[in-house]
């Protein structure tokens, strides 16, 4: 498995907005929520194969232009929310770094085919007996 590359600061865009999460009256005054944006499509840091896997994922956080938008407002402080957003970005990239194993096409064995057919015959005979039973 490939390790995800470290994303430089200049490729990340952070915007701070008012949070809807916990914080009491503080939540109405201080912009603690973080909106982290990372342009996957135009990032020079990402290798081409990793970029293609990340863009191919069906994730609602990725826009049509290939920009990943992570919104973090779980915590009361701006710094904790920044760390949370960056950790979620790392997890997203790490998930894309995992290369899925190539599927090897196999055929069912002769014995498994015979077992399947015998089971089908057995079920059919049970149903046939059920339908033709004569009640005295």
N, C-alpha and C positions, 0 to 999 in steps of 0.2 A: 504494500500500500504506500502510495506517495504521501509525503507530509505536505500540508498546505503551506504556500509561501507566506511570509510576513508582509502585510500590506503597509506601505509607507503612509505617513500622516497626510502627505499632500494629495493622496487619492481619496481621502475621506472628507465628506462634507457633513458638518454637524450643525443642527439648528436646535435652539432651545425654545420650548413653548411651555405654556401653562399646563400642568398635569391635571388629570381627572382622578388620580389615585388618592391614597391616604395623605394626610398632612394638615387637616383642619383648616383654620383661616389662612395659614401659610400658603396653601395651595392657590388661593386667589391672588396672591401678591408676587410670588416668585416663580420664575420659569424653570421648573425642575425636570420636566419631561425632555427627552432627547430624541430627535429624529436624525438618524444616521443614514447617509446616502453613500453608496459605493457603485461606481459605474463599471459593471462587469464587462460590458461589451467593448469598452475602450481602454481597459486597464492594461498598461504595458507590463505589469508585474506578473499577471497570470499566464501560465503556459496555454497554448491554443487548445489542447485536448481538455484541460480543466475548464477553460472558459466555455467550450461547447457543451460540456456536461452540466455546468451550472445554468446556462441559458436554456437547456433542454428540460430542466426540471419544471414541473407545473407547480409553481409556488406563487401565491397571490401577492407576495411582497416584491416580486420582480415586475417592473413596468414593461410596457411594450418596447421601450427604447433600450432595455437591458440594464436598467438601474435598480439595484437592490435597495429598498427602503425599510429600515428597521426602526420601529418606534418603541422606546423604552420608558415606561413610567411606573415601574413596579415599586420603586423606592422613594423615600422622602427627599433625598438629596440629589443634586445634579450630578455630583461625582459618582455616586453609586449607580445612577442610571446610565452614565457614560460607560462605566465598566461593564454593565449588563449588556448594553448595545454592542460593545466591541466583542464580548464573549459570544454573543449570539451570531455575530458576523463570522468569528472563527469557527463556530460549530457548523454554520452553513457551508463554508468553504471546505471544512474537513469532510463533510458529508459528500460533497462533490468530488473530493480527491480520491474517494474509494472507487476503484475501477471494478465494475461488476464482472463476475466470472463468466467466461464464454460458455454457453450451453452446448453440451455434447449430445448430439442426437443419438438415441438408442432405440432398439427394437425390442418388443416384448419377447420373452423366451417362449419356446414351444410349450414347455410345461405350464407356463402361466396362461397361455392361450387355451390349452386343454382344460385347466381348472376353471377358467371363466366360462367356457362352453358347458362344462358339466354342471356348474352352478345354475346357468340359465335353464338347462334341461330340467334340473331338479325343481326350480321355481315353477316352470311350466307344468310339470306333472302335478305339483301340489294344487295349482289352480284348476287343472283339468279334472282332478278328483273331486274338488270342491264343487264344480259345476255339474257333474254327472251323477252325483250321489242320489240313490233312490231311498226315499224315506218310507218306512213301512206303515 
